[in-house]
Amino acid sequence: MKILLVGRFYEEGLATLIKHELELLGHQVIGFDPGPKLHAFGSRAAYYVHRVKSIAHGAIGTVALALGHSGQIGALRRTIEASPGLELTLVCHDFLTPAEAAEVKRLTRAPLVLWYPDHIAAFQRHMFLNGPYDFLFFKDPYIVDILRRNVAAPVYYLPECFSPTALPVPEDGEPIDKRYQADIATAGSMYAYRIAFFRNLAGYDVKLWGLPPPLWMNLGPVAPMVLSRFVAGQEKAKAFRGAKIVVNNTHPAEIWGTNVRTFEACGAGAFQMVDWRPGLSQLFEPDRELVTFGSLRDLKEKIEYYLPRPDERRAIAAAGRVRALRDHTYEERLKLLLDTVAGVRTGYPEPRVALAKGEGIAIG
């Protein structure tokens, strides 16, 4: 299949991973990047250069939209006209205005598909609901449920996943590099909720990997934990496996689903503790493939239990990796997406979540 892929092509970017996996499956992929060129986040300076470029690009785009113009239609036309015979357009975020999406549909006469990799708090303009998309895939079943019930959108559940080729795991028995050793670690953005959460773990040996936090942020007791270093690929796998526990605190806007780190940590063979969410037990078996926590007190009790029990941690980590490799790779997700577009399947099975008045959330 010849596929137009619209997304940001940077290290660990969704579009980069999808392109690689689609090509491994034998598809021809034509990439279109709607933003400024990005480079590796190798230093704090490179990160801030990227931020300035992104803000400037976003400001120009906002002004153009306010004036009713689209700066991308010409570039999209040229890309499509140079690649006749496109059979599918896959968009990796809310990158297209309604006019751009309509022009892509007109020129390609192919299904237009969105795979939205973010939580509901990142919706912002949510232009996709005003465009002619044939299929909308979301990682949180809550988003699928509310859009299906309230706007009758063509929505499907497609959880996040991981790439075994992009996250190569060190050989068993390979000694852990001391640079990655810690009681607790995670990797991700340093936003205020994460900092507030990890303040409560200041008594442990903690490593927080990821891009530098904003300069305005008061890190307090979290400052010694923050490494301001982006990790990807084998280095991320080493960072996860070097920690006795990967504590995965998900964003509050992950409502029924979970984040990409859930799949990456298990895929890397790490022992993981993750915020409980209603849809999580459909993806992994709690206490056998990972461990969930429902509160700060619950987390601390489980940290104290598992830190001195390496054999139990290793067994759970090994089972989680087996499950991730079997069920949660990009190969599996993309096959499901393409089968759904072809009418063979209907997205990932959704968890049955009942909202009982006065009783909170219960799994049906």
N, C-alpha and C positions, 0 to 999 in steps of 0.2 A: 504494500500500500504506500502511496505517496502522500506524505503528511506535512502540512504547514504547521510549525510549532512556534507560537508567540510567547516569548518569555525572556527573563534575564539570564544570560549565559555567563555565569561566574562560578567560581569554585564552590561546590556543594549547592549551587542554585538548583531549584526544581527543574527548570528547563534543561539544564546541563545533564542532570541525571536521567531525565525522561528521554532526551535525544540519544544518549548512550545506550539505554536499555531497548529503545525501539529499534535502533540499528542492529543490536545483537539479535533481535527477533526477526530481522530480515526486511525491515521497512526502510524506505527512503525518506529522510527527514530534511525539510527545508526550514532553517531557523530564521526568525525575525525578532530582533531585540528592540523593544520600544523605548529604551532608556539610554543614558550616557554610558560610554564604555567603562567597564569596571576592571580593576586590577586586583591582584591578591592582597588580602588584608595583612600584610606582613609586619606592619608597624603602626604605632599610634598616628604618625604623620599620614600614612597611607589611608588610614581609616577616616581621618578628618578631611582629607582631600576628597574621598568618596562622598562624605556627608555633604560637603559644599556643592559638589557636582549634582547630587541628587536633589538638594533643596532648590538649586538654581533651575534644574530641569523641571521640577514640580511647579515652581512659580511661573515659569514660561507657559507650561501646559495649562495652569489654572487661568491665566489671562486669556489664552487662546480659546479655552472652553467658554469663558464668560462672553467672549465676542462671537461665539458661534463657529469658530474655526477649528479645524483639525490639522495639526502639523504632520500627522502620520499617513494620511490617505495616499499621498503621492508615493511615499516609500513603500507602502503596502501594495499599491498597484504595480509598481515596478517589480517587486519581489514575486508577485503572483504571475504577472505576464512573462517573467523569465523562467517560470516553472510550470508549464502547462500540464494538465492532467492531474491536478491535486484532487485527492479523494476524501480528505478530512482536514479540518482546521482545529487544532487543539490549543487553547489559550490557558496559560498557567497562573493567571491572576486577573484582576479587574483592569486589564490594560487597554481595552478598546472602548471608545465612545460608541453610543448607539449608531451613529453615522458610519463609523469605521467598521463596526461589526456587520452592518447592512451591506457595505461595499464589498467586504470579504465574501459574504454569502452570494452576492450578485456575480462577482467575478469567478468564483470557484464552483458555484452550484453544488457545493458539498456540505455535509453536516458540519455545523459549527458547535464546538464543545468547549465547555469551561471546566477545568479542574482547579478549584479554589483551595489553596493549601493553608489558609489562615483561619483564625477564630472569628467569631461574630463581631468582636470589638474593632476589627480592622476593616469593616465593610465600607466606611466613609461614604463615597458617592454611590456605591453598589450599582454601577452603570449596567451591569449584566442583566438586571431585572428590567431594563429599558431597551435591551437589544434583542435581536432575533436568534437567540441561542436555541439549539435543538435539544441539548442535554447540559444539565448543570450538576456537577459532582462536588460534594462537600465532605469534609473530614469529620464533622460533628453531626450526629444524627438529630440533634436538637434543631439545627438549621434546616435540615431536610424536612423535619416534621412541621415546623412553623411556616415554611414557605409553601409546602404542599397544601396545608390546611387553609392558609389565609390568602394566597395569591394564585394557587393552582399552577405553580411553576413546574417545568419538567425536571424535577430534582431527584437525585440519587445519592446514596451513601457510599463513600469511598474513603476508608480510613487512610491515614498516612502509612509509611512503610520505610524500608531502608534498602540500600544497595550493597550487596556483598562485595561487589567489585570496587566500589568507591570507599568501602570501610573494611579494608583487609585486616584480618585478625592475626596477631603474632602467633607463631607456632607454640603449641602446648609445651610447657617446660622451659620456654624462653624466660630468662630472669627479668624481673620487672625493673625498669630503669628507675633509679631513685628520684629522678626529677618528677615522676608521675605518682609516686607513692603518697597515699593519704588515707586517713580513716574514711573521709567523705569527700565526694567530688561531684560536680556537674559541669555541663558546658551549655552556654546560651547567653542571651542578651541580659545585661545588667539593668533591668528596670526596677522601679521603686518597690513593687510588691516582692520581687525576689530578694532585694536587699533587706526589707523588713522581715521576711521569712528567715533568712540565714542569720540575722542578728541573734536569733534564739538558739543557734548552734555554735556560739562563739567559744564554748568550752572544748570543742573538738578540733582535731587537725583537719582543716577543710581547704580544698582547692576549688576555686571557681574560675573555669576557663571560659574565654570569650572575648569579644571586642571590648574596648575600654568603656567604662561607664561615662555618662554625661558629666561635664565638669561641674555642673550645679549640684550634683548629687552628694548628699552627706552620707558617707559610707560608715562612719562610726566604727564599731567593733568588727565590721565586715571587711574593713580595709586590708588587713593582713591576708585575707582569703583571696582577694581579687588579684588575678595574675595579669589581666589586660592582654591576653594572648589568645588569638583565634587559633583553634585547632580543627583540623580536618583530616579525613582519610585515616591512614595508619596511626598518625599522631593522636587523633581523637580516640581511636580504639585503645591505644596505650594509656591515654588519660583515664578512660573508663575502667579498664582492667587493672590499672595501678591503684585504684581506690578500693578499699574494702567494701564500701557501699556507695553506689550512685544514688543520691537523693534527688529525685525528679519532682520538683514542685511546679505544677502546671499553672498556666495563667488562669486567673479567675474566670475569664471568658470561655475557657474550655468547659462547656456545660455538661454535655453527656458523653463527649468523646475524649480523646487524649492527644498528646503532641507527638511530634516526630521523634523526640528523644526517647520515648518509651520503646520504640522499635529499634532505634540505633543502639541503645544500651544493651538490650537483650541480644541484638544481632552481633554485637561485639563480644558477647560472652561475659558481660559484667553482671554482678549482683545488684539488683535495683529495688529501691523503694519509691513508689509513685503515689501521688494523690489519687484516692479512690474516685472514680466516676461511674455513673450507671452503666455505661457501655463497655467498661474495661474487661469485665469477666467474660465477655464474648470473644475478646481478642487474645487474652492470656488467662491462664488458670492461677488465681491468687494463691499464694503460699506454696505453690509448686514450681511456677515459672517466673514469678516475681512476687514482691510483697507490696501490699497497699497499706496506706495509712489514712485515717479519717480525721485526725486532729493533730495538733502539735504534741499533746500529751501521748497520744498513740504512737506517733513517730519516735519520740524519745525513748519510750518503753521498748520499742522494737529495735532501735539502734543499740540500746544496752544489752538486749538479748543476743543480737546477731554478731556484734563486734567480736566477742570471744569465741565464736563458733564457726571457724573457717570451713569445716567440712560441710555444714549445712548451707553456707553461702555458695560454695562451689557446686553443690548438687542443684540448687535452684538456678544458678547462673547457667549451668550446662543445659538444663531443661528449657530455660527461656530461649537460649540460642537455637536449639532444635526447632522450637515452635516458630521463631522468627524466620528461620531459613525455609521452613515448610510452607508457612501461610502468609508471610508479611513482607515479601520482596517487591521491588518495582516490576519485575517480570509478571508476578501474579496479579498485581493491581492493573497493569496495562492490558493484560489479556482480558481481565474482567471488564475494563472500560470499553475496549473494542468490541467485545461480545455484547455489551449493553447497547452500544450504538447500532450493532447489527441486528438487534432484536432477539438475541439468543438468551440473554440473561437480563436481570433488572438491578444491577448494582450489588453492593455487598449487603447481605441480610442485616436488617436493622434490629437493634435490641428492642425488646418490648418494655417500654418504660411507662408506668402508670403514675399519674400525679393524683394521689388521693387527698382530698381536701382535709386539711388539719393533720395529715399524717406524713407529710413530706413525700419523698420519692421512694417508690417500691418497684422492684423488678418483677414483672409478670411472667 
